[in-house]
Amino acid sequence: RTNKEGKIKSQKSDGSLLLGQAPMSERASRERGPQTRGSERRRSSPVASHPQRNRDKQTTLLGKASAPLLGQSSPAREDTIVKLSASKIMMLTLIKSRLQRATSLFTSIIGAGIVIGGISTQPVMSLFRGSISSTTAWTISLGAFYYANHVGLPSSYLIGSSLACAAFGVVGSPLFLMKSIFGPKQPEPMVKMVKPNEAPVKPKKKSWVATIFKAITRPFLRLIFLVLAILDTVIHSSFLDKRGGTKADRSWFWNQLYEKDEAYYNYEEVYGGEVQNDHPEELWIHINGILNDADAAKDTCKVIYEMFGRPCKLLHNPTDGPILDLLECFVGKTGLLRLGCTGPRKLLRNILREEMKKDYKKIVLIAHSQGTIITGNVIADFNDMIEDEEMYSAEERGDIQQNVSKLEVYLLAGAAHYVSGKYVSHLECLSNRGDVVAVLGHIFPNNLKGIWRNTRGNGIRYEHCKDLVEYSNWGHTCTDHYFAPMEKGSFSESKLVTDYWLKNPERKSETETSPLVSK
């Protein structure tokens, strides 16, 4: 064949003649100027313009993995690429989630050491009646440990003081214990009854054999459940989801491991009948914390009624004893325990959705201990709804924000990992410096809050809230270590004291409001 024929084949394969344009070789030669005959022959060679050879070359470059895609049509090829990309995204998301959970577990171990160190500095803080800074208290405590290490008592001093401080951080100082044991008993809270129940239902008494058996076996079963729950959360499997929602749905095995059934009690169930309500335009709800069975939580609601003159409904978060409750707080606040606060969280969120639609001017939430974790998570859920422009319309987000603005929230002994009062009308966090549960969240050292990460990768954060801390106080219980000190001058700047406490001679009128301090 002549070069002219080869040139014609090149032009046909180039397709430029079909468009009414000059052949590619001629256009290129005009742009580049005169060329030698050899270079022109190499450019016009049929090998360079052969479509099948070009496809083979592309297949070689793309590799064996891309070869099946070239035989498909364009839509099918795009669908395959999209599926591959989606699978890669899912894999990367799963890896990221696992890494965040592993990081949260690792930083939680570090956070445990910081909590123990923080509560161990409280004796120094109490000795100086809260007049020194936390940094000074840490420095003096480390100096005491260095001295104990110098004289040969490092482990016994550290372990003994830490355990003693942790115990006092729950039950109160030794002086308080002496007064509670040998002092006069506190009178029953005064409740204004309108119509008490005629025949209150008495719970059936269990046999002493069943009571002893449950007291012996339940801590071990709950510990097994807790370990399984942590592992299930880290692995993120569906193993624990088979436990069911209620006792009727669960098997015997899951009923033995998981007996926590949250409940919502109305006024009649809390106070044993109809009570006098001088403020029907307000709704008060108490969310209890650790070490509170139903009767103890109801007694707290009676104290709230006596102090503030408002009846209070109860969202009961059942207890499993101090050790397991503390462990649930410890891992539940970071998201490592999916089932630790899931039930009460869903219940409170659903209750607030219904109650906020009613004609209440304000809804006051008083949460304590583990209840602050539940409440903080629910507030975060509402904040996410307000800021989610894809899921909710502007009108829906506006309605949610208007309803959330009815909330007044008071967190006692805040153990939550993240709390934001961005959209609520008022948020306060009240803590004793000697409260071991509050060290988990609210009074965790400020400079170290970024170390402890939750499963979303966030550190401890308390935003848009009024912080009130009693630096010389010990103890964790709601009535004895928070409400009782209020009557003796503690937390004097709290809105609970300035606006609602009935015995406060300087109590503000119903129309006044105390300012919200944002930090």
C-alpha positions as CSV (number, residue, x, y, z in Angstrom):
1,R,0.0,0.0,0.0
2,T,1.1,3.5,-0.7
3,N,1.6,6.2,1.9
4,K,-1.4,8.0,0.5
5,E,-3.7,5.0,1.3
6,G,-2.4,4.9,4.8
7,K,-3.0,8.6,5.1
8,I,-6.6,8.1,3.9
9,K,-7.2,5.4,6.5
10,S,-5.8,7.6,9.2
11,Q,-8.2,10.4,8.2
12,K,-11.1,8.0,8.2
13,S,-10.3,6.7,11.6
14,D,-9.7,10.2,12.8
15,G,-13.3,11.1,11.9
16,S,-12.4,14.7,11.0
17,L,-13.6,14.4,7.5
18,L,-17.1,13.6,8.7
19,L,-17.2,17.0,10.5
20,G,-16.2,19.0,7.5
21,Q,-12.8,19.9,8.9
22,A,-9.3,19.5,7.7
23,P,-7.6,16.2,8.5
24,M,-5.9,16.1,11.8
25,S,-2.5,15.5,10.2
26,E,-2.7,18.6,8.0
27,R,-4.0,20.8,10.8
28,A,-1.2,19.6,13.1
29,S,1.4,20.3,10.4
30,R,0.1,23.8,9.8
31,E,0.3,24.5,13.5
32,R,3.8,23.0,14.1
33,G,5.3,24.2,10.8
34,P,7.4,22.2,8.3
35,Q,8.4,18.7,9.4
36,T,10.7,16.1,8.0
37,R,9.3,13.2,5.9
38,G,10.2,10.7,8.5
39,S,8.4,12.4,11.3
40,E,5.3,12.8,9.1
41,R,5.4,9.1,8.3
42,R,5.6,8.2,12.0
43,R,2.6,10.5,12.8
44,S,0.5,9.2,9.9
45,S,1.2,5.5,10.8
46,P,-1.9,3.3,10.9
47,V,-0.7,1.7,14.2
48,A,-1.2,4.9,16.2
49,S,-4.8,5.4,14.9
50,H,-6.1,1.8,15.2
51,P,-9.1,1.7,17.5
52,Q,-8.8,-1.9,18.6
53,R,-5.1,-1.4,19.5
54,N,-6.0,1.8,21.4
55,R,-8.6,-0.2,23.4
56,D,-6.1,-2.9,24.2
57,K,-3.7,-0.3,25.4
58,Q,-6.3,1.3,27.6
59,T,-7.2,-2.1,29.0
60,T,-3.5,-2.7,29.8
61,L,-3.3,0.6,31.6
62,L,-6.5,0.2,33.6
63,G,-5.5,-3.3,34.7
64,K,-7.4,-6.5,35.0
65,A,-9.8,-5.0,37.6
66,S,-11.1,-2.5,35.0
67,A,-11.4,-5.0,32.1
68,P,-15.0,-6.1,32.8
69,L,-16.2,-2.5,32.9
70,L,-15.1,-1.9,29.3
71,G,-17.4,-4.5,27.9
72,Q,-20.4,-3.0,29.5
73,S,-22.7,-0.3,28.2
74,S,-22.2,3.2,29.6
75,P,-25.2,3.2,32.1
76,A,-24.2,-0.2,33.4
77,R,-20.6,0.9,33.8
78,E,-21.7,4.0,35.7
79,D,-23.9,1.8,38.0
80,T,-21.0,-0.5,38.7
81,I,-18.7,2.4,39.5
82,V,-21.3,3.9,41.8
83,K,-21.7,0.6,43.6
84,L,-18.0,0.3,44.1
85,S,-17.8,3.8,45.4
86,A,-20.7,3.3,47.8
87,S,-19.1,0.1,49.2
88,K,-15.8,1.9,49.7
89,I,-17.6,4.8,51.5
90,M,-19.4,2.3,53.7
91,M,-16.1,0.5,54.5
92,L,-14.4,3.8,55.3
93,T,-17.3,4.9,57.5
94,L,-17.2,1.6,59.4
95,I,-13.5,1.9,59.9
96,K,-13.9,5.4,61.1
97,S,-16.6,4.4,63.6
98,R,-14.5,1.6,64.9
99,L,-11.5,3.9,65.4
100,Q,-13.6,6.4,67.2
101,R,-15.0,3.8,69.5
102,A,-11.5,2.4,70.2
103,T,-10.3,6.0,70.9
104,S,-13.2,6.6,73.2
105,L,-12.5,3.4,75.1
106,F,-8.8,4.3,75.4
107,T,-9.4,7.9,76.5
108,S,-12.1,6.7,78.9
109,I,-9.4,4.7,80.7
110,I,-7.3,7.8,80.9
111,G,-10.4,9.8,82.1
112,A,-10.9,7.3,84.9
113,G,-7.4,8.1,86.2
114,I,-8.1,11.8,86.0
115,V,-11.4,11.4,87.9
116,I,-9.7,9.5,90.7
117,G,-7.0,12.2,90.8
118,G,-9.6,14.9,90.8
119,I,-11.7,13.5,93.7
120,S,-8.4,12.8,95.6
121,T,-7.7,16.5,95.7
122,Q,-11.0,17.4,97.4
123,P,-9.6,17.0,101.0
124,V,-7.2,19.8,100.3
125,M,-10.0,21.9,98.8
126,S,-12.3,21.3,101.7
127,L,-9.5,22.0,104.2
128,F,-9.2,25.5,102.7
129,R,-13.0,25.8,102.4
130,G,-12.8,26.3,98.7
131,S,-10.7,29.4,98.9
132,I,-7.9,28.0,96.7
133,S,-7.9,27.2,93.1
134,S,-8.1,23.7,91.7
135,T,-4.6,24.0,90.3
136,T,-3.3,24.7,93.9
137,A,-5.2,21.8,95.2
138,W,-3.7,19.5,92.6
139,T,-0.2,20.8,93.4
140,I,-0.6,20.2,97.2
141,S,-2.0,16.7,96.6
142,L,0.8,15.7,94.3
143,G,3.2,17.0,96.9
144,A,1.6,14.8,99.5
145,F,1.8,11.8,97.2
146,Y,5.5,12.6,96.6
147,Y,6.2,12.7,100.3
148,A,4.3,9.3,100.8
149,N,6.4,7.9,98.0
150,H,9.6,9.2,99.7
151,V,8.8,7.4,103.0
152,G,7.9,4.2,101.2
153,L,4.1,4.3,101.2
154,P,3.1,5.2,97.6
155,S,0.6,2.5,96.7
156,S,-1.1,2.2,100.1
157,Y,-1.5,6.0,100.3
158,L,-2.7,6.4,96.8
159,I,-5.2,3.5,96.8
160,G,-6.4,4.2,100.3
161,S,-7.0,7.9,99.8
162,S,-8.6,7.4,96.4
163,L,-11.0,4.8,97.6
164,A,-11.9,6.9,100.7
165,C,-12.4,10.1,98.6
166,A,-14.5,8.2,96.1
167,A,-16.7,6.8,98.9
168,F,-17.0,10.2,100.6
169,G,-17.8,11.7,97.2
170,V,-21.0,9.6,97.1
171,V,-22.2,9.3,100.8
172,G,-20.8,12.7,102.0
173,S,-18.1,13.8,104.4
174,P,-17.4,11.9,107.7
175,L,-18.9,14.8,109.7
176,F,-22.1,14.5,107.6
177,L,-22.2,10.7,108.2
178,M,-21.9,11.2,111.9
179,K,-24.8,13.7,112.0
180,S,-27.0,11.5,109.8
181,I,-26.3,8.4,112.0
182,F,-26.5,9.9,115.5
183,G,-28.5,13.1,114.8
184,P,-32.3,13.5,114.7
185,K,-34.1,12.1,111.8
186,Q,-35.4,14.5,109.1
187,P,-39.2,15.0,109.1
188,E,-41.3,13.8,106.2
189,P,-41.8,16.4,103.5
190,M,-45.0,18.4,103.7
191,V,-47.4,17.8,100.8
192,K,-50.7,19.5,100.4
193,M,-53.1,16.7,99.6
194,V,-56.5,17.4,98.1
195,K,-57.8,13.9,97.8
196,P,-55.6,11.0,98.9
197,N,-56.0,7.6,97.5
198,E,-58.5,5.5,99.5
199,A,-56.7,2.2,99.3
200,P,-53.1,2.5,98.2
201,V,-51.8,-0.6,96.5
202,K,-49.2,-2.3,98.6
203,P,-46.5,-4.2,96.7
204,K,-46.3,-8.0,97.2
205,K,-43.6,-9.1,99.6
206,K,-41.1,-11.5,98.1
207,S,-39.9,-14.5,100.1
208,W,-36.7,-14.1,101.9
209,V,-35.1,-17.0,99.9
210,A,-35.8,-15.1,96.6
211,T,-34.5,-11.9,98.1
212,I,-31.2,-13.4,99.3
213,F,-30.8,-15.3,96.0
214,K,-31.3,-12.1,94.0
215,A,-28.9,-10.1,96.3
216,I,-26.2,-12.7,95.7
217,T,-26.6,-13.4,92.0
218,R,-27.8,-10.0,90.6
219,P,-24.4,-8.1,90.9
220,F,-22.7,-10.9,88.9
221,L,-25.4,-11.1,86.3
222,R,-25.4,-7.3,85.9
223,L,-21.6,-7.3,85.6
224,I,-21.8,-9.9,82.9
225,F,-24.5,-7.8,81.1
226,L,-22.3,-4.7,81.4
227,V,-19.3,-6.4,79.9
228,L,-21.5,-7.8,77.0
229,A,-23.0,-4.4,76.4
230,I,-19.6,-2.7,76.2
231,L,-18.2,-5.4,73.8
232,D,-21.4,-5.3,71.7
233,T,-21.2,-1.5,71.5
234,V,-17.5,-1.5,70.5
235,I,-18.1,-4.3,67.9
236,H,-21.5,-2.6,67.1
237,S,-23.3,-5.9,66.5
238,S,-27.0,-6.6,66.9
239,F,-26.5,-9.3,69.6
240,L,-28.0,-7.2,72.5
241,D,-30.9,-6.0,70.4
242,K,-32.5,-9.5,70.8
243,R,-33.2,-8.7,74.4
244,G,-36.5,-7.1,73.5
245,G,-38.2,-3.9,74.7
246,T,-40.1,-5.1,77.7
247,K,-40.1,-8.0,80.1
248,A,-42.9,-9.7,78.2
249,D,-40.8,-9.6,75.0
250,R,-37.6,-10.9,76.6
251,S,-36.5,-14.4,77.4
252,W,-35.6,-15.6,80.9
253,F,-31.9,-15.1,80.1
254,W,-32.3,-11.4,79.1
255,N,-34.7,-10.8,82.1
256,Q,-32.0,-12.0,84.4
257,L,-29.3,-9.8,82.8
258,Y,-31.4,-6.8,82.1
259,E,-34.2,-5.9,84.5
260,K,-34.2,-2.1,84.1
261,D,-37.7,-0.9,83.1
262,E,-38.0,2.9,83.1
263,A,-41.4,4.4,84.0
264,Y,-43.2,7.8,84.0
265,Y,-45.2,8.5,87.1
266,N,-47.9,11.2,87.2
267,Y,-48.9,13.3,90.2
268,E,-51.3,10.7,91.7
269,E,-48.7,7.9,91.5
270,V,-45.9,10.0,93.0
271,Y,-47.8,11.5,95.9
272,G,-50.5,8.9,96.5
273,G,-53.4,11.0,95.4
274,E,-54.5,14.4,94.1
275,V,-52.3,17.2,95.4
276,Q,-52.8,21.0,95.4
277,N,-51.3,22.6,92.4
278,D,-51.0,26.4,92.6
279,H,-49.1,26.6,89.3
280,P,-51.0,24.5,86.7
281,E,-49.4,26.5,83.9
282,E,-46.1,24.9,84.8
283,L,-44.9,21.3,84.4
284,W,-42.1,20.0,86.6
285,I,-40.4,16.6,85.9
286,H,-37.6,15.0,87.9
287,I,-35.2,12.5,86.3
288,N,-33.4,10.6,89.0
289,G,-29.8,9.3,89.1
290,I,-27.9,6.5,90.6
291,L,-28.8,4.7,93.9
292,N,-32.5,5.6,93.5
293,D,-35.3,3.1,93.5
294,A,-38.8,4.2,92.8
295,D,-39.7,5.0,96.4
296,A,-36.5,7.1,96.9
297,A,-37.1,9.0,93.6
298,K,-40.7,9.7,94.7
299,D,-39.4,11.1,98.0
300,T,-37.2,13.5,96.1
301,C,-40.3,14.7,94.2
302,K,-41.9,15.3,97.6
303,V,-39.0,17.4,98.7
304,I,-39.2,19.4,95.4
305,Y,-42.9,20.1,96.2
306,E,-42.1,21.2,99.8
307,M,-39.2,23.5,98.8
308,F,-40.6,25.1,95.6
309,G,-44.3,24.7,95.9
310,R,-44.8,22.8,92.6
311,P,-45.9,19.1,92.2
312,C,-43.4,17.1,90.2
313,K,-43.8,14.2,87.9
314,L,-41.2,11.5,87.9
315,L,-39.3,9.8,85.1
316,H,-37.7,6.9,87.0
317,N,-34.3,5.5,85.9
318,P,-33.9,2.3,87.8
319,T,-30.8,1.5,89.8
320,D,-28.5,-1.5,90.1
321,G,-26.3,-0.5,93.0
322,P,-23.4,2.0,93.3
323,I,-20.7,0.1,91.5
324,L,-22.8,-0.9,88.4
325,D,-24.5,2.5,88.3
326,L,-21.2,4.3,88.3
327,L,-19.9,2.0,85.5
328,E,-23.0,2.7,83.5
329,C,-22.5,6.4,84.0
330,F,-18.8,6.0,83.0
331,V,-19.3,4.3,79.7
332,G,-22.9,5.4,78.9
333,K,-21.9,9.1,78.9
334,T,-19.5,8.6,76.0
335,G,-21.7,6.3,73.9
336,L,-19.8,3.1,74.6
337,L,-22.8,1.6,76.3
338,R,-25.7,1.7,73.9
339,L,-28.2,0.2,76.3
340,G,-27.2,2.1,79.4
341,C,-29.4,5.2,78.9
342,T,-31.3,4.2,75.7
343,G,-34.7,3.4,77.2
344,P,-35.0,6.4,79.6
345,R,-33.7,8.6,76.8
346,K,-36.4,7.5,74.3
347,L,-39.0,7.8,77.0
348,L,-38.1,11.3,78.0
349,R,-37.8,12.5,74.4
350,N,-41.3,11.1,73.6
351,I,-42.8,12.6,76.8
352,L,-41.4,16.0,76.1
353,R,-42.7,15.9,72.5
354,E,-46.2,15.4,73.8
355,E,-46.0,17.7,76.8
356,M,-44.5,20.6,74.9
357,K,-47.5,20.6,72.6
358,K,-49.7,21.5,75.5
359,D,-50.4,24.9,76.9
360,Y,-47.7,25.0,79.5
361,K,-45.8,28.3,79.8
362,K,-42.7,26.5,81.0
363,I,-41.5,22.9,81.5
364,V,-38.9,22.5,84.3
365,L,-36.6,19.5,84.2
366,I,-34.6,18.7,87.4
367,A,-32.1,16.0,86.6
368,H,-29.6,14.4,89.0
369,S,-26.5,12.2,88.4
370,Q,-27.2,9.7,85.6
371,G,-30.3,11.6,84.9
372,T,-28.2,14.5,83.6
373,I,-26.7,12.1,81.0
374,I,-30.2,11.2,79.8
375,T,-31.4,14.8,79.8
376,G,-28.3,16.1,78.1
377,N,-28.7,13.6,75.3
378,V,-32.4,14.5,74.8
379,I,-31.5,18.2,74.6
380,A,-28.8,17.4,72.1
381,D,-31.4,15.4,70.1
382,F,-33.7,18.4,70.0
383,N,-30.8,20.7,69.0
384,D,-30.0,18.3,66.1
385,M,-33.6,18.5,64.9
386,I,-33.6,22.3,65.0
387,E,-30.4,22.4,62.9
388,D,-31.2,19.6,60.5
389,E,-32.3,21.4,57.3
390,E,-32.4,18.2,55.2
391,M,-34.8,16.2,57.4
392,Y,-37.1,19.0,58.6
393,S,-38.6,22.0,56.9
394,A,-38.2,25.5,58.1
395,E,-41.7,25.5,59.6
396,E,-41.1,22.2,61.5
397,R,-37.7,23.4,62.8
398,G,-39.4,26.6,63.9
399,D,-42.1,24.7,65.8
400,I,-39.5,22.5,67.5
401,Q,-37.4,25.5,68.5
402,Q,-40.5,27.3,69.9
403,N,-41.4,24.2,72.0
404,V,-37.8,23.7,73.2
405,S,-37.8,27.4,74.4
406,K,-40.3,26.4,77.1
407,L,-37.7,24.2,78.8
408,E,-35.9,25.2,82.0
409,V,-33.2,22.7,82.8
410,Y,-31.3,22.2,86.1
411,L,-28.6,19.5,86.2
412,L,-27.4,18.5,89.6
413,A,-24.1,16.6,89.8
414,G,-23.8,16.8,86.0
415,A,-22.1,13.6,84.6
416,A,-23.0,14.2,81.0
417,H,-20.3,14.4,78.3
418,Y,-22.0,17.1,76.2
419,V,-24.6,19.7,77.3
420,S,-25.8,22.7,75.3
421,G,-28.5,25.2,76.4
422,K,-28.4,26.9,73.0
423,Y,-32.2,26.8,72.5
424,V,-33.7,26.2,76.0
425,S,-34.8,29.2,78.0
426,H,-32.5,28.5,80.9
427,L,-29.9,25.9,81.8
428,E,-28.0,25.6,85.1
429,C,-25.3,23.1,86.2
430,L,-25.0,22.7,89.9
431,S,-22.2,20.5,91.4
432,N,-20.3,19.9,94.6
433,R,-16.6,19.9,94.2
434,G,-16.4,16.7,96.3
435,D,-18.9,14.8,94.2
436,V,-17.2,11.9,92.4
437,V,-20.0,11.6,89.8
438,A,-19.8,15.3,88.9
439,V,-16.1,14.9,88.3
440,L,-17.1,12.7,85.4
441,G,-18.5,15.6,83.5
442,H,-19.3,19.1,84.9
443,I,-16.3,19.6,87.1
444,F,-13.8,17.6,85.1
445,P,-10.6,19.6,84.9
446,N,-11.0,22.3,82.3
447,N,-7.6,21.9,80.7
448,L,-8.1,18.2,80.3
449,K,-11.7,18.1,78.9
450,G,-10.5,17.7,75.4
451,I,-8.6,14.5,76.2
452,W,-11.7,12.3,77.0
453,R,-13.4,11.6,73.7
454,N,-16.9,10.1,73.1
455,T,-17.8,7.8,70.2
456,R,-18.4,10.9,68.0
457,G,-14.9,12.2,68.6
458,N,-15.9,15.1,70.9
459,G,-14.4,16.1,74.2
460,I,-16.4,17.1,77.3
461,R,-18.3,20.3,76.6
462,Y,-20.8,22.4,78.6
463,E,-22.1,25.3,76.5
464,H,-24.6,28.1,77.1
465,C,-25.1,27.2,80.8
466,K,-24.8,28.8,84.2
467,D,-22.1,27.1,86.2
468,L,-22.5,26.9,90.0
469,V,-20.0,24.9,92.0
470,E,-19.7,24.6,95.8
471,Y,-16.0,24.0,96.2
472,S,-15.9,22.8,99.8
473,N,-19.0,20.5,99.7
474,W,-18.9,16.7,99.7
475,G,-21.5,14.2,98.6
476,H,-23.7,13.1,95.8
477,T,-27.3,12.4,96.9
478,C,-29.9,14.8,95.6
479,T,-31.8,15.7,98.8
480,D,-29.1,15.5,101.4
481,H,-26.2,17.1,99.4
482,Y,-27.9,19.5,97.1
483,F,-31.4,20.5,98.3
484,A,-30.6,20.5,102.0
485,P,-27.5,22.8,101.5
486,M,-29.6,25.2,99.5
487,E,-31.6,25.9,102.6
488,K,-28.3,26.7,104.4
489,G,-27.0,29.1,101.8
490,S,-25.4,26.9,99.1
491,F,-26.0,27.6,95.4
492,S,-27.5,31.0,96.4
493,E,-27.2,32.3,92.8
494,S,-29.3,29.5,91.4
495,K,-32.6,30.4,89.9
496,L,-34.1,27.6,92.0
497,V,-33.2,29.6,95.1
498,T,-33.8,33.1,93.8
499,D,-37.1,32.5,92.0
500,Y,-38.7,29.3,93.4
501,W,-37.6,28.5,96.9
502,L,-40.6,29.4,99.1
503,K,-38.5,30.1,102.3
504,N,-36.3,32.6,100.5
505,P,-37.2,36.1,101.9
506,E,-35.8,37.8,98.8
507,R,-37.5,35.5,96.4
508,K,-38.3,37.2,93.1
509,S,-41.9,37.6,91.8
510,E,-43.3,35.3,89.2
511,T,-42.7,37.8,86.4
512,E,-39.0,38.3,87.1
513,T,-36.3,36.1,85.7
514,S,-32.7,35.7,86.6
515,P,-30.1,36.3,83.8
516,L,-28.6,33.4,81.9
517,V,-24.8,33.3,82.1
518,S,-23.2,31.8,79.0
519,K,-19.7,30.4,79.1
